[in-house]
Amino acid sequence: MIDFLLDYDIKQETINKMEKKYDKTLLYLFNCNEYEIKDIIVYLKGMNISCIDDILVDYIELFLKTYEEFIALIEKYDIPKLVETINRDYHVLEEILN
């Protein structure tokens, strides 16, 4: 259902983990947000975030936002410091999402 992620260099293993972790309804909503997700992934890669696969598995709700909502959420922070912190421990996203 979410195989489109392969087009953005997301590992098949990550897709499998997501399909096991999340119910079909949530995955359907995720799938419907494909273009926003693509933009978010491209943005994260441009920021040099190295743990996008892990973020997809543990923080799917981040990718259910529109691209504009995502940017508004991220731009509240010092981007270089945020990138360093996320790459060190992506669980910091818990604080950002709440």
MOPAC internal coordinates of N, CA, C and O (Angstrom, degrees):
PM7 1SCF
backbone

  N    0.0000 0     0.00 0     0.00 0    0    0    0
  C    1.4587 1     0.00 0     0.00 0    1    0    0
  C    1.5332 1   111.36 1     0.00 0    2    1    0
  O    1.2310 1   119.93 1   143.98 1    3    2    1
  N    1.3103 1   117.74 1   -36.02 1    3    2    1
  C    1.4612 1   120.10 1  -176.77 1    5    3    2
  C    1.5277 1   111.58 1  -113.66 1    6    5    3
  O    1.2310 1   121.03 1  -150.29 1    7    6    5
  N    1.3053 1   115.64 1    29.71 1    7    6    5
  C    1.4576 1   121.40 1  -179.05 1    9    7    6
  C    1.5231 1   113.03 1   -65.09 1   10    9    7
  O    1.2310 1   119.52 1   166.13 1   11   10    9
  N    1.3141 1   118.52 1   -13.87 1   11   10    9
  C    1.4611 1   120.88 1   176.80 1   13   11   10
  C    1.5265 1   111.10 1   -57.87 1   14   13   11
  O    1.2310 1   120.42 1   157.40 1   15   14   13
  N    1.3447 1   116.80 1   -22.60 1   15   14   13
  C    1.4629 1   121.05 1   179.26 1   17   15   14
  C    1.5209 1   112.37 1   -61.86 1   18   17   15
  O    1.2310 1   120.55 1   152.74 1   19   18   17
  N    1.3323 1   116.56 1   -27.26 1   19   18   17
  C    1.4670 1   120.42 1   178.44 1   21   19   18
  C    1.5307 1   110.94 1   -59.87 1   22   21   19
  O    1.2310 1   120.44 1   148.63 1   23   22   21
  N    1.3229 1   116.76 1   -31.37 1   23   22   21
  C    1.4636 1   121.44 1   179.27 1   25   23   22
  C    1.5262 1   112.06 1   -66.23 1   26   25   23
  O    1.2310 1   120.40 1   164.44 1   27   26   25
  N    1.3272 1   116.85 1   -15.56 1   27   26   25
  C    1.4655 1   122.02 1  -177.90 1   29   27   26
  C    1.5271 1   111.41 1  -113.49 1   30   29   27
  O    1.2310 1   121.46 1  -154.47 1   31   30   29
  N    1.3458 1   114.80 1    25.53 1   31   30   29
  C    1.4769 1   122.75 1   176.69 1   33   31   30
  C    1.5246 1   113.96 1    63.95 1   34   33   31
  O    1.2310 1   120.55 1  -152.01 1   35   34   33
  N    1.3135 1   116.56 1    27.99 1   35   34   33
  C    1.4632 1   120.88 1   172.69 1   37   35   34
  C    1.5227 1   106.47 1   -87.49 1   38   37   35
  O    1.2310 1   120.81 1   -44.07 1   39   38   37
  N    1.3222 1   116.05 1   135.93 1   39   38   37
  C    1.4622 1   121.24 1  -175.18 1   41   39   38
  C    1.5318 1   111.91 1   -70.57 1   42   41   39
  O    1.2310 1   121.14 1   -32.17 1   43   42   41
  N    1.3169 1   115.43 1   147.83 1   43   42   41
  C    1.4639 1   121.18 1   175.47 1   45   43   42
  C    1.5266 1   110.31 1   -58.94 1   46   45   43
  O    1.2310 1   120.66 1   143.53 1   47   46   45
  N    1.3128 1   116.35 1   -36.47 1   47   46   45
  C    1.4700 1   121.59 1   178.08 1   49   47   46
  C    1.5362 1   110.82 1   -58.89 1   50   49   47
  O    1.2310 1   120.60 1   141.22 1   51   50   49
  N    1.3136 1   116.46 1   -38.78 1   51   50   49
  C    1.4659 1   121.33 1   178.33 1   53   51   50
  C    1.5201 1   110.40 1   -65.43 1   54   53   51
  O    1.2310 1   120.70 1   135.40 1   55   54   53
  N    1.3109 1   116.27 1   -44.60 1   55   54   53
  C    1.4694 1   121.07 1   177.97 1   57   55   54
  C    1.5240 1   109.97 1   -60.08 1   58   57   55
  O    1.2310 1   120.29 1   136.31 1   59   58   57
  N    1.3204 1   117.06 1   -43.69 1   59   58   57
  C    1.4663 1   121.24 1   178.74 1   61   59   58
  C    1.5251 1   111.20 1   -60.88 1   62   61   59
  O    1.2310 1   120.41 1   137.07 1   63   62   61
  N    1.3195 1   116.81 1   -42.93 1   63   62   61
  C    1.4739 1   120.88 1   178.80 1   65   63   62
  C    1.5252 1   110.61 1   -62.58 1   66   65   63
  O    1.2310 1   120.81 1   137.24 1   67   66   65
  N    1.3265 1   116.06 1   -42.76 1   67   66   65
  C    1.4571 1   120.22 1   179.99 1   69   67   66
  C    1.5240 1   110.94 1   -63.82 1   70   69   67
  O    1.2310 1   120.71 1   137.81 1   71   70   69
  N    1.3219 1   116.25 1   -42.19 1   71   70   69
  C    1.4641 1   120.40 1  -179.20 1   73   71   70
  C    1.5308 1   111.91 1   -66.82 1   74   73   71
  O    1.2310 1   120.23 1   152.03 1   75   74   73
  N    1.3079 1   117.16 1   -27.97 1   75   74   73
  C    1.4713 1   120.40 1   176.16 1   77   75   74
  C    1.5268 1   111.37 1   -79.79 1   78   77   75
  O    1.2310 1   120.64 1   144.03 1   79   78   77
  N    1.3139 1   116.39 1   -35.97 1   79   78   77
  C    1.4650 1   121.27 1  -173.85 1   81   79   78
  C    1.5294 1   113.66 1   -79.08 1   82   81   79
  O    1.2310 1   120.38 1   141.40 1   83   82   81
  N    1.3327 1   116.87 1   -38.60 1   83   82   81
  C    1.4569 1   120.73 1  -172.28 1   85   83   82
  C    1.5230 1   111.84 1  -108.51 1   86   85   83
  O    1.2310 1   120.99 1   -31.64 1   87   86   85
  N    1.3329 1   115.71 1   148.36 1   87   86   85
  C    1.4684 1   119.00 1  -179.64 1   89   87   86
  C    1.5320 1   110.62 1   -75.81 1   90   89   87
  O    1.2310 1   121.53 1   -14.59 1   91   90   89
  N    1.3147 1   114.67 1   165.41 1   91   90   89
  C    1.4667 1   121.64 1  -173.99 1   93   91   90
  C    1.5327 1   112.64 1   -62.39 1   94   93   91
  O    1.2310 1   120.16 1   146.96 1   95   94   93
  N    1.3177 1   117.30 1   -33.04 1   95   94   93
  C    1.4620 1   120.16 1  -179.95 1   97   95   94
  C    1.5285 1   110.75 1   -65.32 1   98   97   95
  O    1.2310 1   120.81 1   134.03 1   99   98   97
  N    1.3217 1   116.06 1   -45.97 1   99   98   97
  C    1.4581 1   120.17 1   179.07 1  101   99   98
  C    1.5321 1   110.38 1   -65.13 1  102  101   99
  O    1.2310 1   120.37 1   139.14 1  103  102  101
  N    1.3198 1   116.90 1   -40.86 1  103  102  101
  C    1.4631 1   120.49 1   178.28 1  105  103  102
  C    1.5288 1   111.07 1   -65.00 1  106  105  103
  O    1.2310 1   120.59 1   145.86 1  107  106  105
  N    1.3148 1   116.48 1   -34.14 1  107  106  105
  C    1.4703 1   120.18 1   176.46 1  109  107  106
  C    1.5377 1   109.91 1   -64.08 1  110  109  107
  O    1.2310 1   120.72 1   133.60 1  111  110  109
  N    1.3286 1   116.22 1   -46.40 1  111  110  109
  C    1.4664 1   120.46 1   177.70 1  113  111  110
  C    1.5223 1   110.78 1   -60.48 1  114  113  111
  O    1.2310 1   121.34 1   138.55 1  115  114  113
  N    1.3204 1   115.03 1   -41.45 1  115  114  113
  C    1.4612 1   121.00 1   177.27 1  117  115  114
  C    1.5254 1   109.73 1   -59.79 1  118  117  115
  O    1.2310 1   120.69 1   131.85 1  119  118  117
  N    1.3231 1   116.28 1   -48.15 1  119  118  117
  C    1.4596 1   121.86 1  -179.46 1  121  119  118
  C    1.5322 1   111.50 1   -60.11 1  122  121  119
  O    1.2310 1   120.55 1   142.18 1  123  122  121
  N    1.3231 1   116.55 1   -37.82 1  123  122  121
  C    1.4646 1   121.08 1   179.79 1  125  123  122
  C    1.5313 1   112.17 1   -67.49 1  126  125  123
  O    1.2310 1   120.57 1   162.70 1  127  126  125
  N    1.3134 1   116.51 1   -17.30 1  127  126  125
  C    1.4626 1   122.13 1  -177.63 1  129  127  126
  C    1.5383 1   111.29 1   -99.55 1  130  129  127
  O    1.2310 1   120.27 1  -156.59 1  131  130  129
  N    1.3345 1   117.09 1    23.41 1  131  130  129
  C    1.4693 1   122.56 1  -172.19 1  133  131  130
  C    1.5315 1   113.48 1   -50.83 1  134  133  131
  O    1.2310 1   119.48 1   133.16 1  135  134  133
  N    1.3121 1   118.59 1   -46.84 1  135  134  133
  C    1.4637 1   120.35 1  -174.61 1  137  135  134
  C    1.5299 1   112.21 1   -70.13 1  138  137  135
  O    1.2310 1   120.70 1   143.64 1  139  138  137
  N    1.3167 1   116.27 1   -36.36 1  139  138  137
  C    1.4661 1   119.67 1   175.87 1  141  139  138
  C    1.5335 1   109.43 1   -67.16 1  142  141  139
  O    1.2310 1   120.72 1   138.82 1  143  142  141
  N    1.3235 1   116.23 1   -41.18 1  143  142  141
  C    1.4712 1   121.64 1   179.90 1  145  143  142
  C    1.5208 1   109.92 1   -62.05 1  146  145  143
  O    1.2310 1   120.50 1   136.33 1  147  146  145
  N    1.3239 1   116.64 1   -43.67 1  147  146  145
  C    1.4670 1   120.70 1   177.87 1  149  147  146
  C    1.5284 1   109.57 1   -56.58 1  150  149  147
  O    1.2310 1   120.32 1   132.22 1  151  150  149
  N    1.3284 1   117.00 1   -47.78 1  151  150  149
  C    1.4580 1   120.36 1  -179.17 1  153  151  150
  C    1.5274 1   111.90 1   -63.01 1  154  153  151
  O    1.2310 1   120.26 1   140.73 1  155  154  153
  N    1.3203 1   117.11 1   -39.27 1  155  154  153
  C    1.4644 1   120.80 1   179.03 1  157  155  154
  C    1.5257 1   110.42 1   -66.68 1  158  157  155
  O    1.2310 1   120.12 1   135.96 1  159  158  157
  N    1.3256 1   117.39 1   -44.04 1  159  158  157
  C    1.4693 1   120.79 1   179.04 1  161  159  158
  C    1.5265 1   110.16 1   -62.16 1  162  161  159
  O    1.2310 1   120.08 1   134.98 1  163  162  161
  N    1.3173 1   117.46 1   -45.02 1  163  162  161
  C    1.4640 1   121.26 1   179.10 1  165  163  162
  C    1.5336 1   110.04 1   -60.76 1  166  165  163
  O    1.2310 1   120.58 1   138.26 1  167  166  165
  N    1.3236 1   116.50 1   -41.74 1  167  166  165
  C    1.4630 1   120.64 1   178.33 1  169  167  166
  C    1.5291 1   110.63 1   -63.16 1  170  169  167
  O    1.2310 1   120.11 1   133.58 1  171  170  169
  N    1.3385 1   117.39 1   -46.42 1  171  170  169
  C    1.4643 1   120.90 1   179.23 1  173  171  170
  C    1.5197 1   111.55 1   -61.35 1  174  173  171
  O    1.2310 1   120.43 1   138.89 1  175  174  173
  N    1.3221 1   116.78 1   -41.11 1  175  174  173
  C    1.4626 1   120.11 1   177.07 1  177  175  174
  C    1.5236 1   110.94 1   -63.72 1  178  177  175
  O    1.2310 1   120.54 1   139.73 1  179  178  177
  N    1.3165 1   116.57 1   -40.27 1  179  178  177
  C    1.4578 1   121.15 1   177.73 1  181  179  178
  C    1.5188 1   112.69 1   -63.83 1  182  181  179
  O    1.2310 1   120.67 1   152.20 1  183  182  181
  N    1.3207 1   116.33 1   -27.80 1  183  182  181
  C    1.4665 1   122.13 1   176.58 1  185  183  182
  C    1.5270 1   111.18 1   -81.48 1  186  185  183
  O    1.2310 1   120.22 1   173.71 1  187  186  185
  N    1.3242 1   117.19 1    -6.29 1  187  186  185
  C    1.4697 1   123.54 1  -176.75 1  189  187  186
  C    1.5300 1   113.03 1    69.68 1  190  189  187
  O    1.2310 1   120.90 1  -145.65 1  191  190  189
  N    1.3296 1   115.89 1    34.35 1  191  190  189
  C    1.4628 1   120.16 1   172.12 1  193  191  190
  C    1.5231 1   107.16 1   -74.00 1  194  193  191
  O    1.2310 1   120.70 1   -53.04 1  195  194  193
  N    1.3247 1   116.27 1   126.96 1  195  194  193
  C    1.4705 1   120.53 1  -173.22 1  197  195  194
  C    1.5291 1   113.84 1   -98.75 1  198  197  195
  O    1.2310 1   119.80 1   175.79 1  199  198  197
  N    1.3047 1   117.99 1    -4.21 1  199  198  197
  C    1.4666 1   120.58 1  -172.82 1  201  199  198
  C    1.5297 1   112.01 1  -120.70 1  202  201  199
  O    1.2310 1   120.26 1  -141.76 1  203  202  201
  N    1.3159 1   117.11 1    38.24 1  203  202  201
  C    1.4621 1   121.36 1  -177.15 1  205  203  202
  C    1.5256 1   111.44 1   -60.88 1  206  205  203
  O    1.2310 1   119.98 1   140.05 1  207  206  205
  N    1.3278 1   117.65 1   -39.95 1  207  206  205
  C    1.4599 1   120.38 1   178.54 1  209  207  206
  C    1.5243 1   111.15 1   -58.83 1  210  209  207
  O    1.2310 1   120.48 1   134.54 1  211  210  209
  N    1.3246 1   116.69 1   -45.46 1  211  210  209
  C    1.4680 1   120.78 1   179.32 1  213  211  210
  C    1.5270 1   111.46 1   -63.95 1  214  213  211
  O    1.2310 1   120.74 1   140.44 1  215  214  213
  N    1.3140 1   116.19 1   -39.56 1  215  214  213
  C    1.4619 1   120.82 1   179.67 1  217  215  214
  C    1.5306 1   109.95 1   -63.92 1  218  217  215
  O    1.2310 1   120.37 1   138.09 1  219  218  217
  N    1.3166 1   116.89 1   -41.91 1  219  218  217
  C    1.4744 1   120.50 1   177.81 1  221  219  218
  C    1.5257 1   111.03 1   -59.26 1  222  221  219
  O    1.2310 1   120.33 1   138.32 1  223  222  221
  N    1.3117 1   116.97 1   -41.68 1  223  222  221
  C    1.4670 1   120.58 1  -177.51 1  225  223  222
  C    1.5254 1   111.34 1   -70.67 1  226  225  223
  O    1.2310 1   120.23 1   138.14 1  227  226  225
  N    1.3180 1   117.17 1   -41.86 1  227  226  225
  C    1.4703 1   119.57 1  -172.85 1  229  227  226
  C    1.5237 1   115.33 1   -97.36 1  230  229  227
  O    1.2310 1   120.17 1   159.30 1  231  230  229
  N    1.3208 1   117.28 1   -20.70 1  231  230  229
  C    1.4647 1   120.04 1  -175.81 1  233  231  230
  C    1.5266 1   111.18 1  -133.59 1  234  233  231
  O    1.2310 1   120.76 1  -124.84 1  235  234  233
  N    1.3152 1   116.15 1    55.16 1  235  234  233
  C    1.4668 1   121.31 1  -178.85 1  237  235  234
  C    1.5281 1   111.54 1   -57.81 1  238  237  235
  O    1.2310 1   120.15 1   150.40 1  239  238  237
  N    1.3182 1   117.31 1   -29.60 1  239  238  237
  C    1.4665 1   120.32 1  -177.57 1  241  239  238
  C    1.5347 1   112.06 1   -62.26 1  242  241  239
  O    1.2310 1   120.34 1   153.82 1  243  242  241
  N    1.3124 1   116.95 1   -26.18 1  243  242  241
  C    1.4577 1   120.58 1   176.26 1  245  243  242
  C    1.5224 1   110.86 1   -61.55 1  246  245  243
  O    1.2310 1   120.46 1   147.10 1  247  246  245
  N    1.3238 1   116.73 1   -32.90 1  247  246  245
  C    1.4546 1   122.02 1  -176.65 1  249  247  246
  C    1.5285 1   112.79 1   -90.54 1  250  249  247
  O    1.2310 1   120.57 1   179.70 1  251  250  249
  N    1.3161 1   116.52 1    -0.30 1  251  250  249
  C    1.4558 1   120.51 1   175.74 1  253  251  250
  C    1.5307 1   111.31 1   -91.76 1  254  253  251
  O    1.2310 1   121.16 1   175.88 1  255  254  253
  N    1.3169 1   115.38 1    -4.12 1  255  254  253
  C    1.4576 1   120.94 1   176.52 1  257  255  254
  C    1.5243 1   109.30 1   -81.76 1  258  257  255
  O    1.2310 1   121.04 1   -19.97 1  259  258  257
  N    1.3227 1   115.62 1   160.03 1  259  258  257
  C    1.4560 1   117.80 1   171.45 1  261  259  258
  C    1.5267 1   107.56 1   -73.25 1  262  261  259
  O    1.2310 1   121.04 1   -17.27 1  263  262  261
  N    1.3010 1   115.61 1   162.73 1  263  262  261
  C    1.4620 1   120.25 1   178.51 1  265  263  262
  C    1.5338 1   109.91 1   -59.01 1  266  265  263
  O    1.2310 1   120.45 1   138.02 1  267  266  265
  N    1.3186 1   116.74 1   -41.98 1  267  266  265
  C    1.4587 1   121.10 1  -179.58 1  269  267  266
  C    1.5360 1   111.25 1   -63.71 1  270  269  267
  O    1.2310 1   120.36 1   138.03 1  271  270  269
  N    1.3255 1   116.92 1   -41.97 1  271  270  269
  C    1.4713 1   120.69 1   176.66 1  273  271  270
  C    1.5252 1   110.79 1   -62.91 1  274  273  271
  O    1.2310 1   121.00 1   138.52 1  275  274  273
  N    1.3158 1   115.69 1   -41.48 1  275  274  273
  C    1.4616 1   120.74 1   178.96 1  277  275  274
  C    1.5328 1   110.33 1   -61.49 1  278  277  275
  O    1.2310 1   120.49 1   131.75 1  279  278  277
  N    1.3283 1   116.66 1   -48.25 1  279  278  277
  C    1.4674 1   121.01 1  -179.88 1  281  279  278
  C    1.5285 1   110.14 1   -60.42 1  282  281  279
  O    1.2310 1   120.00 1   135.84 1  283  282  281
  N    1.3044 1   117.60 1   -44.16 1  283  282  281
  C    1.4705 1   121.39 1   179.29 1  285  283  282
  C    1.5257 1   110.65 1   -60.52 1  286  285  283
  O    1.2310 1   120.27 1   142.06 1  287  286  285
  N    1.3032 1   117.10 1   -37.94 1  287  286  285
  C    1.4645 1   122.27 1   179.48 1  289  287  286
  C    1.5267 1   111.05 1   -66.87 1  290  289  287
  O    1.2310 1   120.43 1   135.64 1  291  290  289
  N    1.3163 1   116.79 1   -44.36 1  291  290  289
  C    1.4628 1   123.14 1  -175.83 1  293  291  290
  C    1.5290 1   112.07 1   -74.96 1  294  293  291
  O    1.2310 1   120.21 1   141.14 1  295  294  293
  N    1.3106 1   117.20 1   -38.86 1  295  294  293
  C    1.4611 1   120.39 1  -172.97 1  297  295  294
  C    1.5257 1   114.09 1   -70.79 1  298  297  295
  O    1.2310 1   120.24 1   175.37 1  299  298  297
  N    1.3157 1   117.16 1    -4.63 1  299  298  297
  C    1.4613 1   120.37 1   175.54 1  301  299  298
  C    1.5297 1   111.26 1   -73.78 1  302  301  299
  O    1.2310 1   120.43 1   168.48 1  303  302  301
  N    1.3323 1   116.77 1   -11.52 1  303  302  301
  C    1.4545 1   122.31 1  -172.74 1  305  303  302
  C    1.5251 1   111.38 1  -113.31 1  306  305  303
  O    1.2310 1   121.40 1   -18.57 1  307  306  305
  N    1.3105 1   114.94 1   161.43 1  307  306  305
  C    1.4650 1   121.90 1   171.90 1  309  307  306
  C    1.5280 1   106.10 1   -71.22 1  310  309  307
  O    1.2310 1   120.20 1   -72.80 1  311  310  309
  N    1.3307 1   117.22 1   107.20 1  311  310  309
  C    1.4675 1   122.54 1  -170.30 1  313  311  310
  C    1.5306 1   112.60 1   -58.38 1  314  313  311
  O    1.2310 1   118.27 1   129.67 1  315  314  313
  N    1.3323 1   120.90 1   -50.33 1  315  314  313
  C    1.4740 1   118.73 1  -179.68 1  317  315  314
  C    1.5342 1   112.75 1   -58.51 1  318  317  315
  O    1.2310 1   120.82 1   139.16 1  319  318  317
  N    1.3191 1   116.03 1   -40.84 1  319  318  317
  C    1.4705 1   119.84 1   179.32 1  321  319  318
  C    1.5303 1   110.16 1   -68.02 1  322  321  319
  O    1.2310 1   120.65 1   140.17 1  323  322  321
  N    1.3313 1   116.36 1   -39.83 1  323  322  321
  C    1.4598 1   121.21 1   179.07 1  325  323  322
  C    1.5301 1   110.89 1   -62.50 1  326  325  323
  O    1.2310 1   120.52 1   135.59 1  327  326  325
  N    1.3262 1   116.61 1   -44.41 1  327  326  325
  C    1.4676 1   120.99 1   179.21 1  329  327  326
  C    1.5258 1   110.30 1   -59.94 1  330  329  327
  O    1.2310 1   120.76 1   133.66 1  331  330  329
  N    1.3113 1   116.15 1   -46.34 1  331  330  329
  C    1.4696 1   120.78 1   179.53 1  333  331  330
  C    1.5259 1   110.53 1   -60.50 1  334  333  331
  O    1.2310 1   120.52 1   136.06 1  335  334  333
  N    1.3079 1   116.61 1   -43.94 1  335  334  333
  C    1.4662 1   121.51 1  -178.85 1  337  335  334
  C    1.5275 1   111.33 1   -66.28 1  338  337  335
  O    1.2310 1   120.14 1   135.09 1  339  338  337
  N    1.3258 1   117.33 1   -44.91 1  339  338  337
  C    1.4679 1   121.10 1   179.62 1  341  339  338
  C    1.5197 1   110.64 1   -63.60 1  342  341  339
  O    1.2310 1   120.21 1   137.01 1  343  342  341
  N    1.3257 1   117.21 1   -42.99 1  343  342  341
  C    1.4643 1   119.75 1   179.93 1  345  343  342
  C    1.5220 1   112.15 1   -66.25 1  346  345  343
  O    1.2310 1   120.38 1   151.44 1  347  346  345
  N    1.3127 1   116.87 1   -28.56 1  347  346  345
  C    1.4656 1   121.06 1   177.37 1  349  347  346
  C    1.5268 1   110.58 1   -77.63 1  350  349  347
  O    1.2310 1   120.67 1   136.33 1  351  350  349
  N    1.3388 1   116.33 1   -43.67 1  351  350  349
  C    1.4687 1   121.39 1  -179.58 1  353  351  350
  C    1.5251 1   108.90 1  -154.72 1  354  353  351
  O    1.2310 1   120.99 1   -82.68 1  355  354  353
  N    1.3277 1   115.71 1    97.32 1  355  354  353
  C    1.4641 1   120.58 1  -174.98 1  357  355  354
  C    1.5242 1   112.98 1   -66.35 1  358  357  355
  O    1.2310 1   119.65 1   169.71 1  359  358  357
  N    1.3010 1   118.27 1   -10.29 1  359  358  357
  C    1.4716 1   121.01 1   178.24 1  361  359  358
  C    1.5319 1   112.22 1   -67.99 1  362  361  359
  O    1.2310 1   120.28 1   169.80 1  363  362  361
  N    1.3244 1   117.06 1   -10.20 1  363  362  361
  C    1.4522 1   120.84 1   173.84 1  365  363  362
  C    1.5293 1   110.01 1   -60.46 1  366  365  363
  O    1.2310 1   120.05 1   158.85 1  367  366  365
  N    1.3148 1   117.50 1   -21.15 1  367  366  365
  C    1.4695 1   121.70 1   177.76 1  369  367  366
  C    1.5213 1   111.94 1   -60.01 1  370  369  367
  O    1.2310 1   120.51 1   156.55 1  371  370  369
  N    1.3117 1   116.63 1   -23.45 1  371  370  369
  C    1.4696 1   121.25 1   177.05 1  373  371  370
  C    1.5207 1   109.66 1   -56.35 1  374  373  371
  O    1.2310 1   120.67 1   135.74 1  375  374  373
  N    1.3316 1   116.32 1   -44.26 1  375  374  373
  C    1.4589 1   121.81 1   179.99 1  377  375  374
  C    1.5289 1   111.45 1   -69.25 1  378  377  375
  O    1.2310 1   120.64 1   141.49 1  379  378  377
  N    1.3197 1   116.39 1   -38.51 1  379  378  377
  C    1.4599 1   120.93 1  -178.01 1  381  379  378
  C    1.5199 1   110.75 1   -68.16 1  382  381  379
  O    1.2310 1   120.22 1   143.36 1  383  382  381
  N    1.3165 1   117.18 1   -36.64 1  383  382  381
  C    1.4691 1   121.64 1  -177.30 1  385  383  382
  C    1.5168 1   113.32 1   -77.79 1  386  385  383
  O    1.2310 1   120.34 1   163.14 1  387  386  385
  N    1.3133 1   116.96 1   -16.86 1  387  386  385
  C    1.4818 1   119.96 1  -178.59 1  389  387  386
  C    1.4933 1   112.16 1  -101.23 1  390  389  387
  O    1.2310 1   120.10 1   180.00 1  391  390  389

